[in-house]
Amino acid sequence: MLRYIRYLVLVAIALVLIVVALANRGTVTLNTLPEGMSRIPGIDLLAFSMQLPMFIVIFGSIAVGVLIGYVLEWVREHKHRAAMRSEHREVVKLKGEVRKLKGKANEGKDDVLALLEEAR
């Protein structure tokens, strides 16, 4: 049931995107710099313009915004990922020490009793 609801939502989103694309088929001029700045020597190398359908500009802007947000969030969470790695290494180290100490405590005992002690 949940799968069908997910498909229904995806179809609705696809229909909205198709309607937006059809409503914005007109071409627009996309400039990388304002007209006045493009006359400055040295910066004129960055100035170019192209004709694109408006829906490509809209969807491209959304995609770039999502990508920038994803990268910024990934950078922001770096300290949390580093702390988790450090804590994981600590847990592995402590588990090894516990195993070693249990082995020393069970030296000379019956094997069955040693296994029962380890299970605790």
Buried (B, 14 or more C-beta within 10 A) or exposed (E): EEEEEEEEEEEEEEEEBEEEBEEBEEEBEBEEBEEEEBEEEEEEEEBEEEEEBBBBBBBEEEEEEEEEEEEEEEEEEEEEEEEEEEEEEEEEEEEEEEEEEEEEEBEEEEEEEBEEEEEE
